[in-house]
């Protein structure tokens, strides 16, 4: 090997160096964009979880099994389920709102009668708050890694659909 600065065997073309630096900058920009999206998602999910919990506490169940705001009990909230409204068929989430309201007011028996998996979904909503705060305030935007949150989400969906199928068969 020659130590001569003009030796072609030792030289690295400036174009290759510039391309490597450009790739590194592009990778940094992609990581920054991905992290910004992740932080935005954490803020959205934290807001949704807090809203669900507040609404669960502010809503009351009427005697006709419709939810209403505690300070407007004569004004029931219309059904928001398109499956129930349009097709008169329950979806996997039908009854979750009523279950959440009963759970928020400590009536576990009624909560379970409205939706058997409601307590599990409510627990997932409650756990969103410390999880999202940890992600937003900590150094790690994915405190539980990438796999566990996806696995947990899939498990909730399977539980909801499984419960729905059992209900369809009268179980």
Buried (B, 14 or more C-beta within 10 A) or exposed (E): EEEEEEEEEEEEEEEEEEEEEEEEEEEEEEEEEEEEEBBEEBEEBBEEBBEBBEBBEBBBBBEEEBBBEEEEEEEBBEEEBEBBEEEEEBBBBBBBBBBBBBBBBEBEEBBBBBBBBBBBBBEBBBEBBEBBEBBEEEEEBBBBEEEEBEEBEEEBEEBBEEBBEEBEEEE
